[in-house]
Amino acid sequence: MTHHRESSPSSRLRHWASRLALLVACASVVATSQAISDDVFSDPYSGAPATLTTEAPKTRIPLVVLATASKSPDKIVEAELTVLVTATWRPADPSQTEGPWLRAVLVEGETEFSGPEAGILLLAGAPVTTEVQTYLSRECRLGSTCEWTANLDLELPPGAPAGKVELVWTATAQAHVVDTSSTPKGFKVIVSEP
């Protein structure tokens, strides 16, 4: 009986060690199964500043991400979009220092599904920044160009205190090619508005 008690913790340990080895092995198979090229980044793109008010608490900014190459492999391109939003709240009542929440959501294409979102609490007169990022899911084979569309939705909650929010934003995209470790010739990524 005493012998059994001593061996029990070590056999449990062995069991966990073998499970861990299995997990590590699985992870490395996933990591090495597909070559991908290095990420290529776009220049940051800043559009016109936007304003939200309690009367017009929502705005939608359409964005286009383009990946092109001068010599194009017939390969899948994967892309990501990141938008940095800086908001300054100007309350109608100057004594009101704490503002509403601002919600930033990235929606890919024309889908009704909302994508990744970020929220930030606004403070009177002080610029605050949040970042929202999405992986662009639509598979695209790089013929000569790959194009994705996304919408940046910015909104204040219902019942927000009276005032306006001044918004400035900058979008950056990055993309890489799957199944090759070399970056295609002349591969570039561009973010713009349609």
URVENUR-V864431 format. One record per helix or strand of 2 or more residues. SS is the DSSP state (a for helix, b for strand). FROM is the first residue (numbers start at 1). TO is the last residue. If there is no record, write none. Layout:
BEGIN
ss:SS from:FROM to:TO
ss:SS from:FROM to:TO
END
This chain:
BEGIN
ss:a from:2 to:33
ss:b from:40 to:41
ss:b from:45 to:46
ss:b from:50 to:53
ss:b from:58 to:68
ss:b from:76 to:91
ss:b from:98 to:108
ss:b from:117 to:124
ss:b from:128 to:141
ss:b from:145 to:156
ss:b from:163 to:178
ss:b from:188 to:192
END
